[in-house]
């Protein structure tokens, strides 16, 4: 399934609300499990399932989902 870039931006905005240190969007690239999101301060893999939820039912993504996603963010030096 093709994912619109705005869906990725929306998830990034939700991450930034919890931690502005995740930085700004640089690029995203499809991978086997979903999308690799690269920001100005690091990267994170976003699952296909979460992308679909954000696209079809964003209100079904709760704070715990975003917190879990944030825990997997890899900051670069």
C-alpha positions, -999 to +999 in steps of 0.1 A: +000+000+000+012+035-009+014+058+021+009+096+016+036+117+030+012+137+051+004+106+071+040+104+081+041+141+089+010+137+111+027+110+132+059+131+134+038+160+148+024+137+174+059+126+184+070+162+185+042+170+210+058+146+234+094+154+226+103+183+203+138+169+203+128+144+176+135+171+151+121+180+117+112+158+087+142+150+064+129+121+044+111+088+046+116+055+028+096+023+025+110-008+041+098-043+048+079-034+079+065+000+070+085+032+067+118+045+079+115+081+090+146+102+091+145+135+110+171+162+117+180+144+149+176+107+143+154+080+128+125+057+136+108+027+119+070+032+117+050+000+112+026-005+084-001-011+110+004+023+127+005+041+093-028+025+084-043+035+117-031+071+112-046+071+077-079+054+084-086+060+121-062+085+136-083+088+168-076+051+175-040+059+182-036+067+218-009+083+239+006+049+247+010+041+210+029+074+205+050+069+237+060+034+225+069+048+191+090+075+208+108+050+229+120+034+196+134+067+182+171+065+176+188+098+182+220+104+162+249+124+174 
